Amino acid sequence: MRKLAAGNWKMNGLGESLSEIRALAEAHPAPACDVLICPPSTLLARLSDAAGDAIATGAQDCHANETGAHTGDISAEMVADAGGTYVIVGHSERRTDHGETDDTVNAKARAAWRAGLSAIVCVGETLAQREAGEALSVVGAQVAGSVPDGARAANTVVAYEPVWAIGTGKVPTLEEIAEVHDDIRARLKARFGAEADGMRLLYGGSVKPGNAAEIFGTSNVDGALVGGASLKAEDFGGIIAALA
C-alpha cells in the first residue's frame, strides 16, 4: 500500500504561500509516497495549478448538497472543478466549532464520492474521553457513524486525530497509536471485508519531521494528516522523506 502524506493548512495561507508548494514540488519531484495539500478554498485552484503532477490537492470541507442557498459553503463538485481530488470531512475542529455530527460527516463523505473525490474521514477522542478509558469506544462509534456504506480503498481514507494532540505538541505513545489504528482496521474489516485491507489509515496530531519516522513505523499507520508542519516546504518535506 502506498502511504499518504496529507497537509491540512486550516485557516492559513495567502497567495504568497504558493512559493512553499513550488519549493516542495522542486525538492520532491518523485516522492515515494502520495503527497496531498488541502489549503483554504481561496487557494485551491491556484495551488492545484502550482502543485504539478507530484502533489495532489483537496479541500478542508464540503457541503453535502451539490448546489443551493448555502452562503459561504462549497460543494464537492466545486472542489473537483478547482482541481481537487480529496476532501477532508469531520475534522474535530469542524465537529467542535460547527456542531457536525457523525450523520453530517457521513453525508459529506457521500457527497465527495458523488463528485469523484476521495473522502478523508476524521475521527478522534478528547482528553477527557481518553482519560476515562473511552478512546476505542468513542473512535469506534465515529467510524461506524461517519464512514458510509459502500466505502472502498479507492475513495475512503480514515484519519485518527486525538483531539488533545492537535497543535498541542502532545503525542500519544506509539502503543496508544497502534492500539487505536489496529482497532479501526479491525472494525473496517468486520464491515467491509478484504476491501478494508487497502483503506489507508492516517495518524494526525503534532506530527513533525523529528517524530514522523517512528510514528509511520507503527502498526496500521499508512501516513499522516499534518497541520502546522505542512505549511513550510522544509518541514513537510522531512515528513515526506520519513514515509519513503
PyMOL commands that set and color helices and strands:
alter all, ss='L'
color gray80, all
select helices_A, chain A and resi 15-27+44-51+76-81+92-98+102-114+127-131+135-146+163-165+174-198+209-216+228-230+233-242
alter helices_A, ss='H'
color red, helices_A
select strands_A, chain A and resi 4-8+34-38+55-59+86-89+118-123+156-160+200-203+223-226
alter strands_A, ss='S'
color yellow, strands_A
deselect
rebuild
show_as cartoon
